[in-house]
Amino acid sequence: MQSTLHKPAFNKYRFLWVLFFVMPGLIIVSVVIIYPLFASLLNSLYSWNGFERQAFVGLENFKSLFTKFPYNQRVPNALMNNLKWFFSAMLIQNVFGLLFGYLLSRNIKGHEIYKRLFFMPVLLPIIAVGFLWKLYYNPQFGMFTKIFELLGLARYSQAWLGNAETATYAIIIMNIWRWIGFPTLVFLAALDNIPEDCLESAHLDGASEWKIFSKISFPLIIPSIMVITVLTLIGSINVFEQVYSMAGLDGSPNYATDTLGTLFYRTAFGSQASTIPVVSIGSALSVIIYFLCLIFSVASIVFFQSKEVEL
Amino acid sequence: MKKVLVIFLVFCMALGMLFAGGTSESADKVKLTFSSWRTEDVPVYEELISMFEAENPGISVTYRPYKTEEYQTVLAANFKGGSAADIIHLRAYGNFEQFAQPGYLLPLTKDNIPELEMYSKQSLAGSTSINDGKVYGVPYASQSLVIYYNTALYEELGLKAPKTWAEFMSNLEACKKAGVTPLANGSYTGWMVEVMSGIVGPNFFGGNEFYEELISGKTDFTDVRYQKALEAVASLTPYMPKGFTGLDYVEQQMLFINDMAAHFLGGIWEASYFASQNPDLKFDIFVAPPLKEGDKTLISTYMDGSFGINKASAHQEEAIKFVRFLAQEKAQQFLSDKLGVKTEHPDVVPSSSFLKKVSDPSLSTVPYIMLVGFRYEQPTGSSLVQTGLQALLSGEYDSKRVVNEIQEGVAQYYKPFQK
């Protein structure tokens, strides 16, 4: 009786209660994500004098990004490096993540220890990992240099970060080492969720391990693959800290490690010892990064949703 | 609900009381703030401020240092948000221009800062706008680029400080033959490669004469003299450490500090750091020797910053008083002694032996080309020469391609190159 009496009052305040709980998150998202996004869009449509907004120039800044030196060289170069990040992550990190997740789901000996070991680097701060790996790559006394020397392969050892051919891959390998535990655990959780009777009946029917994986397990974990792909995509387009901690803002050497993230930061805010800020072009680049993330994320979600299988 | 409200109000009152502390004397004082990127110099500036406060009891100054890498961005945000400090430690050349042009800084003249009379035009160049020709800061310090050498190793190998470039190269060769890494420098840190070009270059491009021709547009970066200067930098690669393309600034410093390399091409600012890191390290400096004995010895120099005033400061009069104090001999001598920097006041006597060497009047100073002349717009000359040299030193580009790219980049905005 009492609860019925209070119900209208609860309904009356329900909206306020919901607002009360949603507000903090909404304020943070608005201030940190939505406002800067629209501010960047607006800023990219104006010319700038230092940090002062000047005249409306329409899409001129976007045009400059693709037609004016040096941006017309830096943007494709950075984009190419972002692609290297994406494909390396998809082909090495996520494929091995799936393999490790599958092996762990088969309850191999010591799988509980492996599970923790794989995930441990994910918990380490990226800046610390970056500096540590920079030391590993040191051509004078780094761990890799010493390993090559111990194996009698010193002539193959080189300045991994100083060589334009290997620099980006050297940073990518660090990131794979650090991050592989994440897809491993996501895939493991997805594989563990597959009903045991499906797998058992396949076994009873004499299906091989590969057949079971490709025809039953894989289609059933498509939602997890979608999540990992979208995260990899967004991570690859936004990659910044890894490069910043190991190669600095300038994408050393000679822009070999430059990504859209470092190029954006350097352009918008300047780099202490080499560049000065150009807010207009920097804003245009940030808008492009945002739309790249949006378009590719939506495209991959649509693609994977069409492949989803339900039991 | 009422209980929560009461607790909140009590908390606010407590917080208010916490910040309301202080004596009536401090409340009467004019409080100035002074922002800087020199986080490592806090004790020195605080001592300097206490000297000023002793002379000016009605004014208190608070030093607000910010992280070096974030300083420009913080300044921009503070100016825009109206919370910039009263006195601003400004970076030199193109880096202060972005604040001068929108009108955030107070132009300094001989009327408001009479001490400016004491400073040479070259000293003021780092804080003079190339757009309106006005001065926006009192010079802080100038930097010079030199060659450090390990005196113990020199003694051991029977070497002498070189008098010509050829002697320097033969010293490098002698170190190499003796199994000592001749140079600690590498190319992974872009700005350090530019520093190397600032040390080696002037002898090959010909100092001020070339610089003047370049600035006026009579010649450009594709000039064979400039190309030769970059090639001279590249000629040092056989003497650099193994894997030099992957060695960053700190790793290069460590090689020299730990007696693992005989020379280090760097700025005069390194001297006190080297000494503090390894008190047993025996080292000295020499300026890059000329090509022929008896020729002028050329040394690249640049202004490292200045002290400016926020135009929107509510206490402009007091801020001017403080900047005048900073411009006087006493403060400049104090900064030179305590920070080991070369200050530009003509009456300051450098106390360190290294500073004395770079202050030798027989040296011909040459502007550090890209910073002084071509770091005002994008792509800056610095970013072009840094990446170009990285590619040249690693063998990815030849010198022709490097100078062409520098020229193409700078010609985007530099009017004398657009004729």
Interface residues (C-beta under 8 A of the other chain):
Chain A: N49 G50 F51 E52 K68 F69 P70 K134 Y137 N138 P139 Q140 T145 S157 Q158 A159 W160 L161 G162 N163 A164 G248 D250 S252 P253 N254 Y255 T267 F269 G270 S271 Q272 A273 S274 T275 I276 P277 V278 I281
Chain B: T68 E69 Q72 T73 A76 F79 K80 G94 N95 E97 Q98 F99 Q101 P102 G186 S187 Y188 T189 G190 W191 E194 P241 K242 G243 F244 T245 G246 L247 D248 E251 L255 R375 Y376 E377 Q378 P379 T380 S382 S383 L384 Q386 T387 G388 Q390 A391 S394 E396 Y397 E408 G409 Q412
